[in-house]
Amino acid sequence: MTRIVVLDGYTTSPLSADAEPADHDVGWQPLAALGELIVHPRTPADQVAERLGGTTIALTNKSPIGADVLAACPALKYVGVLATGVNVVDLDAARSQGVTVTNVPGYSTPSVAQHVFALLLELCNRTAEHNDAVHADRWARCNDFCFTTGPLVELSGLTLGVVGMGAIGRAVATIGHALGMRIAAHSRTQRDIGLPVDWLGVDDLFVQADAVTLHCPLTPETQGLVNAERLATMKPGAFVINTGRGPLINEAALAEALAKGTIAGAGLDVLSTEPPSADNPLLTAPNCVITPHIAWATVASRRRLLDIAADNLRAHLDGKPVNVVS
């Protein structure tokens, strides 16, 4: 029987390999049907090679499989990345060793697009802030039938600036358009997405947008895309949303812009280092909503992830690999 080792299964599913899932979580059955499945919730870096010793099939999300691990595991023939990004695997070393590497594209698009607006609407409507105020008895002590903790923002008629118009960027633009927003976009490739889009240079987009949301890949050119110079050109009431990659933002510059009121707020699901260090300036910046890299992690999204990962492995075992990146 094929032996399948998952190095870090906790974020994909906290359940054991043989546990039956409830409605609120995701089980490993799609992969368990393909062989002897061993799921490690987490694997320290110095134990990766040991846990993969002798196995031909490995699955990983964030546990690195570098050239040293590949060299120590000559039996390894397949690495399935339980994510879209594959930077945790040394692709050159895998290629030279004849190891097939696959990823899972597109599984999280609806969930990430939804989370973009969870962050943006929190900044606009201050839902958590008002809830905290109500539970602190501020409404009970109020002389009027309602109160607000700060100005509330209506999205209809505002400009949503989308940087990167891949699948997630297009989904975000569609939702923004449905909310009555004007869509401005910057992307390497311009395409018809079935709704009106103003294609702008990246600098013009920052000037015109009431909210900028980042969906471009992290490259040397896009690292630090949100910097002090671009933040200084934004409207005082504008927001920055990042569900892409943390290093797209110069965090010190964003923290300073929030502290000075250069922009009105930021909603972030990713940071440059995860988990963040205690001295990350955004942790104490005003009007900064931060969630712990969960935009991808709805139950529906994780079920799609495991189904596609199982399809990838089945195709490999059948000799017809799909979603191959190396």
Buried (B, 14 or more C-beta within 10 A) or exposed (E): EEBBBBBBBEBBBEBEBEBEBEEEEBBBBBBBEBBEBBBBBEBEEEEBBEBBEEBBBBBBBBBBBBBEBBEBBEEBBBBBBBBBBBEBBBBEBBEEBEBBBBBBBBBBBBBBBBBBBBBBBBBBBBEEBBEEBEEEEEBEEEEEEEEEEEEEBEBEEBBBBBBBBBBBBBBBBBBBBEBEBBBBBBBEEEEEBEEEBEBBEBEBBBBBBBBBBBBBEBEEEBBBBBBBEBBEEBBEBBBBBBBBBBBBBBBBBBBBBBBEEBBBBBBBBBBBEEEBEEEBBBBEBEBBBBBEBBBBBBBEBBBBBBBBBBBBBBBBBEEEBEBEBB
